[in-house]
C-alpha cells in the first residue's frame, strides 16, 4: 500500500482512496492490483506478467501501451548504485512512466511546479503508478533497495531520462 508524503507540510497520507484522489487530481494515475494466481518469489517474467494479465492487458490496450517487462533489483545487484543514481536526479520522459510494484518498494518524487509542494509517493507491492509524459520527477529505491516491478511502455526509447538539472532533488534525496 502506497504512502504519500509532503515533506514541507509534514504531511503523511496512508489512505489509498485519499492517495488516489490526490494523485488523480494532478494527472498521476494510481491504482491497486492483485494477482489472479499465486506465484513464487523467484517466478520468471512470464509468470509474473501472466498473474496480472487480467488487469495489465486491458490497461495496456486502453492506453496504447505495446510492451511490458519485469525489473528485479535486489540489494546484492552488482550495478545497484549505478541503477539507483541514474534516476535520483530530477528528469522527465517523453512517454508515461508506468510501474506496477510486484514486490519491494520505490519512491517517486514529484515537482509539478505552479505553487504545488514537492511530494513523494512510496509505492509498494500491489501499487500501480503512471507518471505522465513530461512530468518533472525522480525515483529512489528507498532504504530497502529492492524493487520488483512490471514496466509498461509504448516504446522503450520514450523512457530515456531527460535531466532538468534543477538541483531541487538534492534537498529531498536519501543518502
C-alpha positions in Angstrom: 0.0 0.0 0.0 1.4 3.4 -1.0 2.3 6.2 1.3 2.1 9.8 0.2 4.4 12.3 1.9 4.5 16.1 1.5 7.7 16.9 3.5 7.4 20.7 3.5 4.0 20.4 5.1 5.0 17.5 7.3 2.0 15.6 5.9 1.8 11.8 5.5 -1.2 10.1 3.9 -1.8 6.4 4.2 -5.4 6.0 3.0 -5.4 4.5 -0.6 -8.6 6.4 -1.6 -7.1 9.7 -0.4 -3.8 9.0 -2.2 -5.7 8.1 -5.4 -7.8 11.3 -5.2 -4.7 13.5 -4.6 -2.7 11.9 -7.4 -5.5 11.8 -10.0 -6.2 15.5 -9.4 -2.7 16.1 -10.5 -2.8 13.8 -13.6 -1.0 10.9 -12.0 -2.8 7.6 -12.2 -2.7 5.4 -9.1 -4.4 2.0 -8.8 -4.0 -1.1 -6.7 -4.0 -4.5 -8.3 -4.0 -8.1 -7.1 -2.6 -11.2 -8.8 -5.1 -13.6 -10.3 -3.0 -16.5 -9.2 -0.3 -17.0 -6.6 3.3 -17.3 -7.7 6.7 -17.9 -6.1 9.2 -15.1 -5.1 11.5 -16.4 -7.8 8.9 -16.6 -10.6 10.1 -15.6 -14.0 8.9 -12.6 -16.1 6.2 -14.5 -18.0 4.7 -16.0 -14.8 4.6 -12.6 -13.1 3.1 -10.8 -16.1 0.6 -13.7 -16.5 -0.5 -13.4 -12.9 -1.6 -9.8 -13.5 -2.7 -10.2 -17.2 -6.4 -9.8 -16.2 -5.6 -6.1 -15.2 -2.5 -5.5 -17.2 -3.8 -6.4 -20.6 -6.9 -4.2 -20.6 -4.9 -1.3 -19.1 -2.3 -1.6 -21.8 -4.9 -1.9 -24.6 -6.9 1.1 -23.4 -3.8 3.3 -23.1 -1.9 2.3 -26.2 0.9 0.5 -24.5 2.8 -2.0 -26.6 5.1 -4.0 -24.3 5.7 -4.9 -20.7 8.7 -6.4 -18.8 9.7 -7.1 -15.2 12.6 -5.4 -13.5 14.0 -7.0 -10.4 16.7 -5.1 -8.5 17.9 -6.5 -5.2 20.3 -5.1 -2.6 23.0 -7.5 -3.9 22.6 -6.4 -7.6 26.1 -5.8 -9.0 25.1 -2.5 -10.5 22.8 -1.3 -7.7 24.4 2.1 -7.1 24.6 2.9 -10.9 20.9 2.0 -11.3 19.9 4.0 -8.2 22.0 7.0 -9.2 20.6 7.1 -12.8 17.1 8.2 -11.6 17.9 10.2 -8.5 18.1 13.5 -10.4 15.0 15.3 -11.5 14.1 14.4 -15.0 11.2 13.9 -17.5 10.4 11.2 -20.0 8.8 11.7 -23.4 6.2 9.0 -22.6 4.4 7.9 -19.5 6.4 6.1 -16.9 4.1 3.2 -15.8 5.2 0.9 -13.0 3.4 -1.8 -11.1 5.1 -2.9 -7.9 5.0 -6.7 -7.6 7.3 -6.6 -4.5 9.7 -4.3 -2.8 9.2 -0.5 -2.9 10.2 2.6 -4.7 9.8 6.3 -4.1 8.5 8.6 -6.8 9.2 12.3 -6.1 7.2 14.9 -8.0 8.0 18.6 -8.7 4.9 19.8 -10.5 5.6 23.5 -10.1 2.8 26.1 -10.3 2.8 26.5 -6.5 2.5 22.8 -5.8 4.6 21.4 -2.9 7.1 18.7 -3.8 5.6 15.3 -2.8 6.7 11.7 -2.7 4.7 8.5 -3.3 6.3 5.4 -1.8 4.9 2.6 -3.9 4.8 -1.0 -2.5 3.5 -4.4 -3.6 0.1 -4.0 -5.4 0.6 -0.3 -6.3 0.4 0.9 -9.9 1.6 4.4 -10.7 1.6 6.2 -14.1 3.7 9.3 -14.2 2.5 11.4 -17.2 5.0 12.2 -20.0 7.0 15.4 -19.4 6.3 15.4 -15.7 9.3 16.5 -13.6 10.1 13.7 -11.1 12.8 11.5 -9.8 12.9 8.0 -8.4 14.7 6.4 -5.4 14.7 2.7 -4.5 14.4 3.8 -0.8 16.2 2.3 2.1 15.3 -1.3 1.2 16.9 -1.0 -2.2 14.6 -3.8 -3.5 12.3 -3.3 -6.5 10.4 -5.9 -8.4 8.1 -4.2 -10.9 6.3 -4.6 -14.1 7.3 -1.8 -16.5 4.9 -0.8 -19.3 5.9 1.0 -22.5 4.6 2.4 -25.7 8.2 2.5 -26.9 11.2 2.0 -24.6 13.1 4.9 -26.2 10.4 7.2 -24.6 11.6 6.1 -21.2 15.1 7.7 -21.6 15.5 10.3 -18.8 16.0 13.9 -19.8 17.5 15.7 -16.8 16.3 19.1 -15.8 19.5 19.9 -13.8 17.3 22.0 -11.4 19.1 20.5 -8.3 15.8 20.5 -6.4 16.1 16.7 -5.9 19.2 17.2 -3.7 17.0 18.8 -1.0 14.9 15.6 -0.6 17.1 12.6 -1.6 18.0 10.0 1.0 21.7 9.2 1.4 
